[in-house]
Amino acid sequence: MYKLMIADDEALEREGLEMMTRRMLPDMFTYVHAENGRKAIQLAEEERPDFIFMDIKMPGIQGLDAIREIRKRQPEARVVLVTAHDFFAYAKEAVSLGVKEYILKPAKREELLEVLHRLMTEKEGERSRRAEELVLREKLSRLLPLVENELTLMLMTDCVLETDLSHLTGLAGLQWSTGYAMVLVFPLGEAGWEVFRQVRQELYNSFKVYAKSRLACMVSPLLGNKIAVMVPVAERGAGFTQRVEAVRRGEEFLDYVQNRFGLTPIIGIGPLSEGVHGLRDSYRAASLSASAVPSDAQLRIRHAEDMRQPEEQELAAELEQGLLEALRRQQAEEARWRIGQILDSLFAIAPGDMIRCRNEVCAMLLSAARRLPVRVPRELLAELAAAEGEETLRHAAGEQVERLLAAMSAEREQRQQHVIERAKRYMEQWYKTDVSMEQTAESVNLSPYYFSKVFKQYTGENFTDYLTRLRIGEAKRLLADGELSFKEICYEVGYNDPNYFSRIFKKTTGVTPTEYRQQGAE
């Protein structure tokens, strides 16, 4: 059974069309009537009719305008124009709206029957095609996990098959030009392995769902104690930017596995690679990074480009640590001097080797940024990665340090702002009591001295003035209301002495409470 909406401002026309249709095609339609364009738009959204008979000329919203609105929400509905006028005057606009049928008033039985038969034939054909598409989609959905497993295993095991890798990525629905591999390696220690062995199936299933909900990627089968994630990247962009994004993804995956299963894998991340075949190299680099023994044994997320060669480590560790400490203390001058020292050392060790110097300073800044409580700024990453000369690299690196300092300062300010907002909410809750600055500072876990300083910085008032403003504001409201006496208002807003309250009120407003009430009465 189909649903037919008849939109016409004349009730007799609507009823006549319904009666004619019922007689010709009994039990074939349910009917919805709309007396104007506005009602037609509303009912089309609520009832979702299969077919719509729309009068062109109606009061208010005209038929073509109503069709335009209905098409936005229900493009699959088939519309027939019903008009007493020459249809060709409206043909161009109607065709642009997808209208292919029209009926001239008064409708003839044969013409109406012919139009309805064509509409129903088209609708049935559409339903058949949709059913076939759903069957094919269901078959493909069952096939896709097998394709994904096949492709990821080929990349992990470096096996060669007759099937082309690009053909498999096409079947998996991934347009792959650039991407990287990430490897999660789970602990082999006796205690960790026992936990892993018990939850491995659930871990794999839930992690795969989680990873795919976060980004378009391929997730390999659990091979021993490894899971590989192949991540396509839409735009190549700056290498430093992509490394930051890859590490951030790794942190998300690490948090998920730790929180859900209590396991702490090591996550290796390979470099960006060109094409599907380049993923093999990225996967190898990710695996090597995960299995290497870094100088920082607590480093659970290891990007291949961060894993420096042994001969470079001594210099890098000392210089990077100095820069990191200066950034942590937000010592801007020292941080600028440190990045200059790093560049001087790099240019002395590798004179003329811009690629090595650029990669080194990128790696140091990335490593330092990962250890700071801020999101890595990205505005200048492209400039940093593309620097061609010494001066350009110095400028870009210095600007990047400034961005890190600014980000840390903003993050610190945001934390302090949050603390002050909590303190203000506490004062708004308790200002009617004998609340003190010490109590408020304790509520946000700050010392009274530091709280006083920060509170004045962010509000422009000291604690006492802000508290007084809260109390006097409430007193003014109660005085204007007129229901409470002066003494009752005094106690209601947190003062114990009416005389003191009166003095504070006059000092703040310029008038006594009695004068304020009288002014309001006048």
Disulfide bonds with the S-S distance in Angstrom:
none
